[in-house]
Amino acid sequence: MTALVQLATLLALLGTGVVYGTDVFCAIAQRPALARVSDAALTTVMGNLHRYADVRMRVPGVVGLLFALVATVLAALSGHAAAGVLAGGAFVLLVVWMVVYVRVSAPVNARLTAAADAHETPADARSLQDRWDRVIVLRATLQGVALLALGLTLVAL
């Protein structure tokens, strides 16, 4: 059973790591770069980026979330209390990340994608991006702490 917990935790680490790396990149490179472009360029680039990212990033996100839950349940069932608590903590952090994404980031993504599709630049394009930017450090932090908890899960087994 320990090997199954390890496997689930590794899969959770892989999925979460992809999303974490993307969020960190956005926080440290994309955010300042976008501050230097026109609203039209911001709309076109981010609208098209979100068109693909919102679909393709679901896979690693779901893998991370699902396998954090699987690791939590398997650790608890196999009597690895500390590992179960750590994996469970990671799962909760990933759920919080999902809530932030769905409530703040996804609506901005949809607006920018629709604007890019229509070849329009919304009057509030910069404020939309600012709203998205305000949560990217939080999102990266949630993912990073979840990764740490998942790593510690392996240590606790």
N, C-alpha and C positions, 0 to 999 in steps of 0.2 A: 504493500500500500504506500510506503514511503516513496517508492520510485514513481508512482502515479502522481503523488503530490509534487514531487520534483519536476516531473514532466509538465504538469499543469502550470506550475509556477514559471518554468522556463518559457512556455508559450505566452503566458501573461506578460513576462518581461519583454519578449520580442515585439508583441503587438503594441504594448505601452511605449516601448522605446522608440518606435517609428513615430508615434504621435508626439511624444516628448521632443524628439529631435526637430520635428517640423515646427512645433510651437516655440522652441528656443530660437531657431533660425528666424522665425517671424519677429520675435521680440528683439533680437540683437542686430539683425541685418535688414529685414524687410521694413520694419517700422521707420527707422531713420532714412532709409532710401526713398520711401514713398513721400516723406515730408518734403523732398526736393523736386518732386515732379508736379506737373499741372494736374488740375482736377480731371481733365479729359483723359490724360494718360493713366491716372490712378483708376478711373472708372473702367477703362478698357482692359488694363492689365489685371486688376483685381477681380473684375467681373468674369473674365475668362479663366483666371486661376481658380476661382471658386467653382466654376462650372465643372471642372475636373476633380478638384480636391474634395468637394462635398460628396461626390460619389465614391471616388477611389479610396479616400482615407477612412471610409466606414469600415472597410475590411480589417485593417490593423486595430482600429478602435474597438470594434466588436470582439476581436480575438483577445485583446488585452482585458477588456471588461469581463467577458464570459469566462476566461480561464482564471482570472483572479477569483471569481465566485467559485469555480470548480475547485481551485486550490484550497479555498477557505473551507468548503464542505468536506473535501477529502481529508484535510488536516484534522478537522474536528472529529470526523468519524474514526480516524485512526489513532486518536488520543494524543496528537501533537498540538496541545493547547496553545503554546506560544506561537507556533507557526500559523495556527488558525486565526489567532488574533491579529497577527501581522498581515496575513493575506486578506483578512476581513477589513482591516484598516485601509489597505490598498484599494480594495473594492469600493469602499465608501468614498474615498478620494476620487476615484474614477467616475462614480455616480455624480458627485458634486461637479466635476469637470463637465460631464454631459449636460447637467442642468444649466451651467454657465454658457456652454456652447449653444444649446437650444434656445435659451432666452435672449442672449445678447448677440452672439456671433452669427448664427444661422439667419436671422432676419436681415442683418446687414449684407451677408453674402447673397441672399436672394435679391435684394434691391439692386446691388451692384451688378449682378449677373443679368437681371432684366434690363437695366440701363445699357449695359454693353451690347446685349442682343438688339436693342432698339437704336443703337448708335447715338445715344443721348448721354449728356453729362448732367446728372441731377444738380440742382442748385445747392443741395446739401451734401454733395459727395464728400467733401472734406470732413464734415461733422459725422457722417456715417463712418468713415474710416477712423476718426478719432474715437468713436464709440467702440469700435472693434478693437482698437489699440489699447483702450483702457483696461481690457480684461486679458490681454495676451500674456502679461507677466503672471497674473493669477493662474491662468490656464497652464503655463509652463511649470509653475511652482507646484500645482496640484499633481501634475504628471511626474515631476521629479521626485516628490515625496512618496508617491505611489511606487515608483521604481525602487527607491531606497527600501521601502517596506517589503517589497517583493524579494529583493536581494537578501534582506534579513530573514525572510521566510525560509530561504534555502539554508541559511546559517543555523536557524533554530531547529532544523530537522535532525 
